[in-house]
Structure formats: structure tokens, C-alpha cells
Amino acid sequence: MDTYLTFIGDIHGCFETFKALLGKIPVQDNRIVLLGDIINKGKRSYETFSFVKKNNFEMLLGNHEYYCMNRNKAWAKELWLRMGGMETIKSIKNCLNIDSRDQIQEILAEMSFFFEASKRYILVENANGTKILATHGGINSKIFRQNNYKIDLSLSIDLRIPGSFIFNKSELAKIPNCIQVIGHQPTEYWKIKSEINYKLDTGCVYDRKGMGWLSAIMFNLKEDRPPTFFHQKNID
């Protein structure tokens, strides 16, 4: 088992910012995991995807990857485009210098295949026996209660449910002896810690007060120490 476990929040196509943040994070004995939403909204989604794939980064499924995977289905087609899919398509065109609809669909299919293989969650235990549960959107209190306060049952629900752990926008459940780490919910960087949980989407792609940052958190799994934070201001 690696000594360190690091999670990086929503990148949303901010490729240069992502690379700059990586330069601040130690790599030795460190398992680095992306919390999802690496694409859409930002200008360099395809470059981000290519870099993540080429370097075999471990990542969790985010709602924007889920939209991409289901973009040709009636329920998701409009959502995919409205939630940033158009920006991803533009980045494919610009990066690869293509304009053919068929070629673009081939690239999106390649991306979808990669996203399909991504993890849905990560659950590990640190030195003092506390569980660390990472998902894109988190388990909320209602879902946790409806599933008899069981983590495994809460992670087995239909992903399309609005309160599922990739779409959740509600407050996170307070799970005994468990820390939740999520992205998805844009949060001012000084509000990352929410009681015992952590919200790492510090709105990298947004020009808002307290946002416009890409953030990461690093846990020491072998020693009982507070986590370490890393931040990078958006430079894209």
C-alpha cells in the first residue's frame, strides 16, 4: 500500500492548471486519483483527456463523463451539450484539426470507452482505522438513511438518480468513522472542509470569489496526521 493518497478536484478542461498543480504534488509513494469531471466547460478538455489517458491516471467517474458516455441517448443528449459538451467538441476540433462529424463521434466514442472503465468510488482505511471514501458527488444523508445507513448499499444505487453519488448536490452524510472526499459541488477554497468531510471542487473553471482554483488533498495512510492541501490558481 502506498503511504500517501492524493485526490485532485474537478479539472474541467483546465489543462495547463492541472499540469501546474501536478508539479506541486510529491509523486513518490503517492497514489494520485482524479475525482472526475476532467472534461467540459473549459477550453482544453481533449488535451486533458489525452494527458490523463497517456499517463494512465487513476480517475473516478464524474457526471460530465457520464453525460459523455450517454450523449446519444434521449435523456442525456441535451444535457451533454448544455453542460459543456460543446466546449469539449470545440477542443477536439481545435486540437486535432478536424471538423467531420463522424470523426468527432469516433473521438467521443474513444473517450467514452475510457470513462466507462474508470472507478465509481474508492474506499480505503488510514492508520487509525478511519475509512476514506472518495466519490464524485458523495453520499447524502437521505440516500444513506434510505439504505439502512450502509455504505455498500448507498454505493449500489442507480447512478441516474439525482441524489446518487455522482449527481448529489445535497449535504454529505455524516458516516461514522468515515471521511468523504468529493468534487462536483463548487466550493470556495477556504470552505473545503465540511465538518469531517472534504469538498475539493474549488471551481477551477469559474471566475467567482473564492473560486478559480484547482485543489488537491493528500492523506498519509500510515501515520495519523492531518491531510496536506495543494492549490493552483487557474492559468488557462
URRAWO-V527524 format. One record per residue. N is the residue number from 1. RES is the residue in one letter. PHI is phi as a letter, one per 20 degrees, with the letter a starting at -180 (* if undefined). OMEGA is omega in whole degrees, 0 to 359 (none if undefined). Layout:
BEGIN
n={N	N}
res={RES	RES}
phi={PHI	PHI}
omega={OMEGA	OMEGA}
END
This chain:
BEGIN
n={1	2	3	4	5	6	7	8	9	10	11	12	13	14	15	16	17	18	19	20	21	22	23	24	25	26	27	28	29	30	31	32	33	34	35	36	37	38	39	40	41	42	43	44	45	46	47	48	49	50	51	52	53	54	55	56	57	58	59	60	61	62	63	64	65	66	67	68	69	70	71	72	73	74	75	76	77	78	79	80	81	82	83	84	85	86	87	88	89	90	91	92	93	94	95	96	97	98	99	100	101	102	103	104	105	106	107	108	109	110	111	112	113	114	115	116	117	118	119	120	121	122	123	124	125	126	127	128	129	130	131	132	133	134	135	136	137	138	139	140	141	142	143	144	145	146	147	148	149	150	151	152	153	154	155	156	157	158	159	160	161	162	163	164	165	166	167	168	169	170	171	172	173	174	175	176	177	178	179	180	181	182	183	184	185	186	187	188	189	190	191	192	193	194	195	196	197	198	199	200	201	202	203	204	205	206	207	208	209	210	211	212	213	214	215	216	217	218	219	220	221	222	223	224	225	226	227	228	229	230	231	232	233	234	235	236}
res={M	D	T	Y	L	T	F	I	G	D	I	H	G	C	F	E	T	F	K	A	L	L	G	K	I	P	V	Q	D	N	R	I	V	L	L	G	D	I	I	N	K	G	K	R	S	Y	E	T	F	S	F	V	K	K	N	N	F	E	M	L	L	G	N	H	E	Y	Y	C	M	N	R	N	K	A	W	A	K	E	L	W	L	R	M	G	G	M	E	T	I	K	S	I	K	N	C	L	N	I	D	S	R	D	Q	I	Q	E	I	L	A	E	M	S	F	F	F	E	A	S	K	R	Y	I	L	V	E	N	A	N	G	T	K	I	L	A	T	H	G	G	I	N	S	K	I	F	R	Q	N	N	Y	K	I	D	L	S	L	S	I	D	L	R	I	P	G	S	F	I	F	N	K	S	E	L	A	K	I	P	N	C	I	Q	V	I	G	H	Q	P	T	E	Y	W	K	I	K	S	E	I	N	Y	K	L	D	T	G	C	V	Y	D	R	K	G	M	G	W	L	S	A	I	M	F	N	L	K	E	D	R	P	P	T	F	F	H	Q	K	N	I	D}
phi={*	f	f	d	c	d	d	d	f	f	e	l	m	e	f	f	f	g	f	f	f	g	f	e	e	f	d	f	l	c	e	d	c	e	e	o	l	e	d	m	m	f	e	c	f	f	f	f	g	f	f	f	f	g	e	l	f	e	b	e	f	d	f	f	f	f	f	f	f	d	f	e	e	g	f	d	g	f	f	g	f	f	e	p	f	f	f	f	f	f	f	f	g	f	f	d	l	c	c	f	f	f	f	f	f	f	f	f	f	f	f	f	f	f	f	g	e	f	f	e	b	c	c	c	c	e	f	e	n	f	e	d	d	d	c	f	d	n	e	e	f	f	f	f	f	f	d	l	l	d	f	f	f	f	e	d	f	f	f	f	f	g	e	f	f	d	d	g	d	e	f	f	f	e	e	g	l	b	d	e	c	c	d	m	e	g	c	g	f	e	d	g	e	c	l	e	d	c	d	e	e	e	l	g	e	d	d	c	g	n	c	n	c	d	c	c	c	d	d	e	e	d	c	e	c	f	f	d	d	c	c	c	f	g	d	e}
omega={176	177	185	175	184	177	178	183	188	183	178	174	178	191	182	178	178	180	179	178	179	179	180	187	177	184	183	177	186	175	183	184	175	186	179	186	176	184	176	177	180	187	187	182	182	177	178	179	183	180	180	180	182	183	175	177	174	180	174	178	175	181	180	172	179	175	180	180	185	190	181	177	187	185	188	188	181	180	181	182	184	185	175	180	180	178	177	178	178	181	175	179	184	184	184	180	177	180	181	179	180	179	179	178	177	179	179	177	176	179	181	179	178	181	180	183	182	180	176	179	173	179	180	180	181	188	182	176	177	178	172	181	178	173	180	186	177	175	179	187	182	180	180	180	180	181	173	177	180	179	184	179	180	179	183	183	178	182	183	178	183	181	181	187	168	181	186	174	182	178	182	175	173	184	182	177	182	176	174	175	185	167	166	185	182	189	174	189	179	179	182	181	179	189	182	184	182	178	191	176	180	170	183	187	185	174	181	179	178	180	185	180	168	188	177	176	182	178	170	185	185	177	182	181	175	179	178	180	174	180	174	176	180	178	179	none}
END
